[in-house]
């Protein structure tokens, strides 16, 4: 029976994936939305990414998401850091939510977001952004700064949500181009 699975087209076994440029120069970690968790376009099979920083005290060295108790946005290492374009694409739609949440306290409402359209008509959404630096109709390159990390809409802490779908509105799994991850760390290593 197992051999039969190898004969099936990959699209019958799992949703297709879209490969994107890393959305941050810094190290980050993502939590996936599992299949069926959400049914909204852009949320289904999406992922939430948080920038990490290093804690070091002479004995311990590990990554964490915030300093202090994390109750202030400024405690979060990623808050207000640059968000990079996931693709060479068109900025199709922008939504702005002017309310900034406090960590742990969610304000209902749609998050600030940028929707990108690729040449193959697939779409990528970056949500919970702030200080958006692009305009609708603008063409952007992979890795170009498009916004900063925010905390708005249905969000409990500063992070970036990524969602993607194909031309038929079928959700796509997110896959990062590994050659674009850790750009800031790579640059620092070259300087040493």
Order of alpha helices (4+ residues) and beta strands (2+ residues): alpha-alpha-beta-beta-beta-beta-beta-beta-beta-beta-beta-beta-beta-beta-beta-beta-alpha
